[in-house]
Amino acid sequence: MNHRLSKDAECELESMDSTLMLMFVRHIEKVSNMPPRRHLRFGNPHFVEKVTKSARFAYRIENETVYVVRCFATHKEYENWYKQL
């Protein structure tokens, strides 16, 4: 599978430090090669992947492409996004 980043995800990755950004890139590549793991919730097309204890990214799969929607450096950012859905 291929992978693409949304504008939001690109901006969030650029604002992170280089080690955390490298970890995100590795996990995105890993998800591109493996089937999805954790579905966010029923009726929602997003999946979630943990990068570190608190860092995560949300993605969805469209036509054999992993589309990364958002990247979260902290759990608080992820919770705020999750509650808006």
Buried (B, 14 or more C-beta within 10 A) or exposed (E): EEBBBBEEBEEBBEEBEEEBBEBBBEBBEEBBEEEBEEEBEEEEEBBBBBBEEEBBBBBBBEEEEBBBBBBBBEBEBBEEBBEEE
